[in-house]
Amino acid sequence: MADWGPVIVATLLFVLLSPGLLFQIPGKGKVVEFGNMQTSGASIFVHAIIYLGLVTIFVIAIGVHIYADN
């Protein structure tokens, strides 16, 4: 029995929080830009902090578990 919860949570958040895919904080011209598909060092840092916080909340604090039987 394998626990796939942390793997799925981390993968989904990594894809959704890629800078420029859905939004970018800070943007090139504004504080928040949506769907511009561009990135900068500052936005990579901000998105990494947000990613770390959300993964910690979902995996450790809430304890998301998805079990798969083989």
TATAPE-V319732 format. One line per field, one symbol per residue. phi: phi as a letter, one per 30 degrees, with the letter a starting at -180 (. if undefined). psi: psi as a letter, one per 40 degrees, with the letter a starting at -180 (. if undefined). burial: + if it has 24 or more other C-alpha atoms within 12 Angstrom, else -. A space follows every 10 residues. Layout:
phi=???
psi=???
burial=???
This chain:
phi=.ccceddddd ddddddcdej dcabbdddcb dbbcichbbb dddddddddd dddddddddc ddidbbcbcc
psi=hihedddddd ddddddehhe cdihhiidei dhihfefiii dddddddddd dddddddddd ddfhhhihh.
burial=-----+--++ --++--++++ --+++++--- --------+- --++-+++-- +--++---+- ----------
